[in-house]
Amino acid sequence: MKDSNFLIENNARHLWHPMAHPADSLANPPDIIVGGDGVEITDVDGHRTVDAVGGLWNVNLGYSCAPVKAAIAEQLDRLPYYSIFRGTTNDAVIELSTMLRDFFAPDGLSRAFFTSGGSDSVEIALRLARQYHKVRGEAGRVKYLSLKKGYHGTHTLGASVNGNANFRTQYEPMMPGCYHIPAPYTYRNPFNETDPERLAQLCLAALEDEIAFQGAGSIAAMIMEPVLGAGGVIPPHPSFMPGVREICSRHGILLIADEVITAFGRTGSWSGSRHWGVQPDMMCTAKAITNGYFPFGAVMISDAVAEVFESDTSGKGAIGSGYTYSGHPVGAAAAIACMQETERLQVKDNAAARGAQLYDGLLALKEKHTLIGDVRGGHGLMCAVELVCDRATKAPIDKKTIGDVHRTTYENGAMVRVSGPNIIFSPPLILTEGHVRTILTALDAGLTAQS
């Protein structure tokens, strides 16, 4: 590895960073992370912080998960790669598919289609939804519904169902046939409604209205996150996702749960769908399935959807989608070890407990700092604070100020994530009470510095 002087000199000069302006990366070089241990990371200058971002929502088991690292090394020695296209498979994916079947049985999901990551999983699910209806003889069902503020990756079809302009505007026109309804976002919504239960009903009514306008027979699927993540951590009222499920079922529309973030314990339940008592038709997973140690994902498919494909005799059920790295044996081995460790530690329970501690601490900081306009969380280790320059008008914080909050928080011991006016918290699910206190103390320092 090159020395620190080389790394600093070449930082951001020869690569473009995702989700960043190239000029901004040059003017404000990214922190160079060179080490990780437990739930802490170390930068090139030796500065050690608690990782309140969890890598990118995905390092649920922290940076020292020996069983996953060992599984990767062993698989690399035994079979580093082979395709599962047309006529070949591998032992690791067969074993993993049975583990996923058992893990997601309460969600009503029994088949797995393996991908390279979250955006791939979304793309596959949306494509399979259209194909499902074609196989059933309803070829006119080609449209998609989704939530504003929702995030579903950056492939063109996934970006088309995204509900945030940041991921759309510079790449338009998007795919046709994608329509959005208001998210159950109590702090900002077109109904000016702050009661979560009433807002949920208004959003469900908007969904019914859009289905009536488009025509139910033209809609293939509704895709949604059980708790909106990258859009600012927006948990709905408990009635919302069950309401979406009922409406979709009544109109013959598939419900796709985008659980790239929420699957495997982050909400304090093993899946976000289970958290709300809902069984989707398909579920998109990735991220924590390998603890972030290997790019991998899986679309989980219900018995009812699987039956349509598996009983097809016309040939229309043949899957025309897949990736070179679908079912990668190293990724599958990593996922097997990761799932075993995830269940052994029962990380969902710690996520619930530490998530409640973090959420309560953020609410206390809101009482102290007028920069905080809204605090969202209360469902595992998914929390956010939305910063404003004026609570009365809810005017969003400016980019420089939130950047300064981020920098001071980092200097005081916690890496957090800035997304628009939001500071998002998604730490590893194994963190301790002491780690949560460090995160809160560091954020307090960051906010205090702007007072």
SULWO-V286694 format. One record per residue. N is the residue number from 1. RES is the residue in one letter. OMEGA is omega in whole degrees, 0 to 359 (999 if undefined). Layout:
n=N res=RES omega=OMEGA
n=N res=RES omega=OMEGA
This chain:
n=1 res=M omega=178
n=2 res=K omega=182
n=3 res=D omega=187
n=4 res=S omega=180
n=5 res=N omega=178
n=6 res=F omega=182
n=7 res=L omega=181
n=8 res=I omega=181
n=9 res=E omega=185
n=10 res=N omega=183
n=11 res=N omega=176
n=12 res=A omega=182
n=13 res=R omega=187
n=14 res=H omega=175
n=15 res=L omega=174
n=16 res=W omega=182
n=17 res=H omega=176
n=18 res=P omega=173
n=19 res=M omega=179
n=20 res=A omega=174
n=21 res=H omega=181
n=22 res=P omega=180
n=23 res=A omega=179
n=24 res=D omega=178
n=25 res=S omega=177
n=26 res=L omega=181
n=27 res=A omega=181
n=28 res=N omega=186
n=29 res=P omega=181
n=30 res=P omega=172
n=31 res=D omega=182
n=32 res=I omega=182
n=33 res=I omega=185
n=34 res=V omega=181
n=35 res=G omega=176
n=36 res=G omega=182
n=37 res=D omega=183
n=38 res=G omega=177
n=39 res=V omega=182
n=40 res=E omega=178
n=41 res=I omega=181
n=42 res=T omega=180
n=43 res=D omega=187
n=44 res=V omega=179
n=45 res=D omega=180
n=46 res=G omega=180
n=47 res=H omega=185
n=48 res=R omega=181
n=49 res=T omega=169
n=50 res=V omega=180
n=51 res=D omega=180
n=52 res=A omega=178
n=53 res=V omega=182
n=54 res=G omega=185
n=55 res=G omega=171
n=56 res=L omega=183
n=57 res=W omega=194
n=58 res=N omega=184
n=59 res=V omega=185
n=60 res=N omega=185
n=61 res=L omega=178
n=62 res=G omega=189
n=63 res=Y omega=184
n=64 res=S omega=184
n=65 res=C omega=186
n=66 res=A omega=181
n=67 res=P omega=180
n=68 res=V omega=178
n=69 res=K omega=180
n=70 res=A omega=179
n=71 res=A omega=178
n=72 res=I omega=181
n=73 res=A omega=181
n=74 res=E omega=181
n=75 res=Q omega=177
n=76 res=L omega=178
n=77 res=D omega=188
n=78 res=R omega=178
n=79 res=L omega=185
n=80 res=P omega=177
n=81 res=Y omega=159
n=82 res=Y omega=182
n=83 res=S omega=170
n=84 res=I omega=174
n=85 res=F omega=164
n=86 res=R omega=168
n=87 res=G omega=175
n=88 res=T omega=177
n=89 res=T omega=174
n=90 res=N omega=186
n=91 res=D omega=183
n=92 res=A omega=181
n=93 res=V omega=177
n=94 res=I omega=179
n=95 res=E omega=181
n=96 res=L omega=181
n=97 res=S omega=179
n=98 res=T omega=178
n=99 res=M omega=178
n=100 res=L omega=176
n=101 res=R omega=182
n=102 res=D omega=183
n=103 res=F omega=184
n=104 res=F omega=178
n=105 res=A omega=178
n=106 res=P omega=177
n=107 res=D omega=179
n=108 res=G omega=186
n=109 res=L omega=188
n=110 res=S omega=180
n=111 res=R omega=180
n=112 res=A omega=171
n=113 res=F omega=189
n=114 res=F omega=184
n=115 res=T omega=180
n=116 res=S omega=182
n=117 res=G omega=188
n=118 res=G omega=179
n=119 res=S omega=177
n=120 res=D omega=181
n=121 res=S omega=178
n=122 res=V omega=182
n=123 res=E omega=180
n=124 res=I omega=182
n=125 res=A omega=180
n=126 res=L omega=178
n=127 res=R omega=179
n=128 res=L omega=179
n=129 res=A omega=178
n=130 res=R omega=182
n=131 res=Q omega=178
n=132 res=Y omega=181
n=133 res=H omega=177
n=134 res=K omega=179
n=135 res=V omega=180
n=136 res=R omega=178
n=137 res=G omega=177
n=138 res=E omega=185
n=139 res=A omega=180
n=140 res=G omega=179
n=141 res=R omega=185
n=142 res=V omega=185
n=143 res=K omega=179
n=144 res=Y omega=174
n=145 res=L omega=178
n=146 res=S omega=183
n=147 res=L omega=167
n=148 res=K omega=185
n=149 res=K omega=179
n=150 res=G omega=178
n=151 res=Y omega=184
n=152 res=H omega=176
n=153 res=G omega=189
n=154 res=T omega=169
n=155 res=H omega=189
n=156 res=T omega=179
n=157 res=L omega=176
n=158 res=G omega=178
n=159 res=A omega=180
n=160 res=S omega=176
n=161 res=V omega=173
n=162 res=N omega=181
n=163 res=G omega=181
n=164 res=N omega=185
n=165 res=A omega=182
n=166 res=N omega=183
n=167 res=F omega=186
n=168 res=R omega=196
n=169 res=T omega=184
n=170 res=Q omega=183
n=171 res=Y omega=179
n=172 res=E omega=8
n=173 res=P omega=175
n=174 res=M omega=177
n=175 res=M omega=177
n=176 res=P omega=174
n=177 res=G omega=180
n=178 res=C omega=186
n=179 res=Y omega=189
n=180 res=H omega=175
n=181 res=I omega=181
n=182 res=P omega=176
n=183 res=A omega=178
n=184 res=P omega=189
n=185 res=Y omega=191
n=186 res=T omega=184
n=187 res=Y omega=179
n=188 res=R omega=177
n=189 res=N omega=185
n=190 res=P omega=181
n=191 res=F omega=184
n=192 res=N omega=183
n=193 res=E omega=182
n=194 res=T omega=178
n=195 res=D omega=186
n=196 res=P omega=183
n=197 res=E omega=178
n=198 res=R omega=179
n=199 res=L omega=178
n=200 res=A omega=180
n=201 res=Q omega=178
n=202 res=L omega=179
n=203 res=C omega=177
n=204 res=L omega=177
n=205 res=A omega=177
n=206 res=A omega=176
n=207 res=L omega=178
n=208 res=E omega=181
n=209 res=D omega=181
n=210 res=E omega=177
n=211 res=I omega=179
n=212 res=A omega=181
n=213 res=F omega=181
n=214 res=Q omega=187
n=215 res=G omega=184
n=216 res=A omega=182
n=217 res=G omega=179
n=218 res=S omega=188
n=219 res=I omega=180
n=220 res=A omega=189
n=221 res=A omega=168
n=222 res=M omega=176
n=223 res=I omega=181
n=224 res=M omega=170
n=225 res=E omega=177
n=226 res=P omega=167
n=227 res=V omega=181
n=228 res=L omega=187
n=229 res=G omega=185
n=230 res=A omega=177
n=231 res=G omega=176
n=232 res=G omega=183
n=233 res=V omega=182
n=234 res=I omega=177
n=235 res=P omega=178
n=236 res=P omega=170
n=237 res=H omega=181
n=238 res=P omega=180
n=239 res=S omega=191
n=240 res=F omega=183
n=241 res=M omega=173
n=242 res=P omega=177
n=243 res=G omega=176
n=244 res=V omega=180
n=245 res=R omega=182
n=246 res=E omega=181
n=247 res=I omega=180
n=248 res=C omega=180
n=249 res=S omega=183
n=250 res=R omega=184
n=251 res=H omega=178
n=252 res=G omega=182
n=253 res=I omega=178
n=254 res=L omega=175
n=255 res=L omega=177
n=256 res=I omega=176
n=257 res=A omega=175
n=258 res=D omega=183
n=259 res=E omega=175
n=260 res=V omega=177
n=261 res=I omega=195
n=262 res=T omega=180
n=263 res=A omega=175
n=264 res=F omega=165
n=265 res=G omega=187
n=266 res=R omega=182
n=267 res=T omega=188
n=268 res=G omega=172
n=269 res=S omega=183
n=270 res=W omega=172
n=271 res=S omega=177
n=272 res=G omega=178
n=273 res=S omega=179
n=274 res=R omega=179
n=275 res=H omega=181
n=276 res=W omega=178
n=277 res=G omega=185
n=278 res=V omega=172
n=279 res=Q omega=179
n=280 res=P omega=176
n=281 res=D omega=174
n=282 res=M omega=179
n=283 res=M omega=176
n=284 res=C omega=178
n=285 res=T omega=175
n=286 res=A omega=175
n=287 res=K omega=188
n=288 res=A omega=182
n=289 res=I omega=174
n=290 res=T omega=181
n=291 res=N omega=180
n=292 res=G omega=185
n=293 res=Y omega=180
n=294 res=F omega=180
n=295 res=P omega=186
n=296 res=F omega=177
n=297 res=G omega=178
n=298 res=A omega=168
n=299 res=V omega=178
n=300 res=M omega=190
n=301 res=I omega=183
n=302 res=S omega=177
n=303 res=D omega=184
n=304 res=A omega=178
n=305 res=V omega=180
n=306 res=A omega=182
n=307 res=E omega=180
n=308 res=V omega=180
n=309 res=F omega=188
n=310 res=E omega=178
n=311 res=S omega=181
n=312 res=D omega=176
n=313 res=T omega=183
n=314 res=S omega=185
n=315 res=G omega=181
n=316 res=K omega=182
n=317 res=G omega=178
n=318 res=A omega=184
n=319 res=I omega=179
n=320 res=G omega=180
n=321 res=S omega=177
n=322 res=G omega=184
n=323 res=Y omega=176
n=324 res=T omega=185
n=325 res=Y omega=173
n=326 res=S omega=178
n=327 res=G omega=179
n=328 res=H omega=185
n=329 res=P omega=178
n=330 res=V omega=177
n=331 res=G omega=179
n=332 res=A omega=178
n=333 res=A omega=177
n=334 res=A omega=181
n=335 res=A omega=178
n=336 res=I omega=181
n=337 res=A omega=181
n=338 res=C omega=179
n=339 res=M omega=179
n=340 res=Q omega=180
n=341 res=E omega=178
n=342 res=T omega=180
n=343 res=E omega=179
n=344 res=R omega=181
n=345 res=L omega=183
n=346 res=Q omega=189
n=347 res=V omega=179
n=348 res=K omega=182
n=349 res=D omega=177
n=350 res=N omega=177
n=351 res=A omega=179
n=352 res=A omega=183
n=353 res=A omega=182
n=354 res=R omega=176
n=355 res=G omega=177
n=356 res=A omega=178
n=357 res=Q omega=180
n=358 res=L omega=181
n=359 res=Y omega=179
n=360 res=D omega=179
n=361 res=G omega=178
n=362 res=L omega=176
n=363 res=L omega=177
n=364 res=A omega=178
n=365 res=L omega=178
n=366 res=K omega=178
n=367 res=E omega=184
n=368 res=K omega=189
n=369 res=H omega=181
n=370 res=T omega=175
n=371 res=L omega=181
n=372 res=I omega=178
n=373 res=G omega=184
n=374 res=D omega=174
n=375 res=V omega=181
n=376 res=R omega=181
n=377 res=G omega=179
n=378 res=G omega=180
n=379 res=H omega=180
n=380 res=G omega=185
n=381 res=L omega=171
n=382 res=M omega=181
n=383 res=C omega=175
n=384 res=A omega=167
n=385 res=V omega=177
n=386 res=E omega=185
n=387 res=L omega=180
n=388 res=V omega=174
n=389 res=C omega=179
n=390 res=D omega=181
n=391 res=R omega=184
n=392 res=A omega=182
n=393 res=T omega=184
n=394 res=K omega=179
n=395 res=A omega=184
n=396 res=P omega=177
n=397 res=I omega=177
n=398 res=D omega=187
n=399 res=K omega=182
n=400 res=K omega=183
n=401 res=T omega=180
n=402 res=I omega=175
n=403 res=G omega=178
n=404 res=D omega=176
n=405 res=V omega=180
n=406 res=H omega=183
n=407 res=R omega=181
n=408 res=T omega=176
n=409 res=T omega=179
n=410 res=Y omega=181
n=411 res=E omega=181
n=412 res=N omega=167
n=413 res=G omega=179
n=414 res=A omega=171
n=415 res=M omega=176
n=416 res=V omega=182
n=417 res=R omega=175
n=418 res=V omega=176
n=419 res=S omega=186
n=420 res=G omega=178
n=421 res=P omega=186
n=422 res=N omega=166
n=423 res=I omega=189
n=424 res=I omega=181
n=425 res=F omega=179
n=426 res=S omega=187
n=427 res=P omega=174
n=428 res=P omega=185
n=429 res=L omega=180
n=430 res=I omega=183
n=431 res=L omega=184
n=432 res=T omega=174
n=433 res=E omega=180
n=434 res=G omega=177
n=435 res=H omega=179
n=436 res=V omega=178
n=437 res=R omega=178
n=438 res=T omega=179
n=439 res=I omega=182
n=440 res=L omega=179
n=441 res=T omega=180
n=442 res=A omega=178
n=443 res=L omega=177
n=444 res=D omega=179
n=445 res=A omega=179
n=446 res=G omega=180
n=447 res=L omega=181
n=448 res=T omega=181
n=449 res=A omega=180
n=450 res=Q omega=183
n=451 res=S omega=999
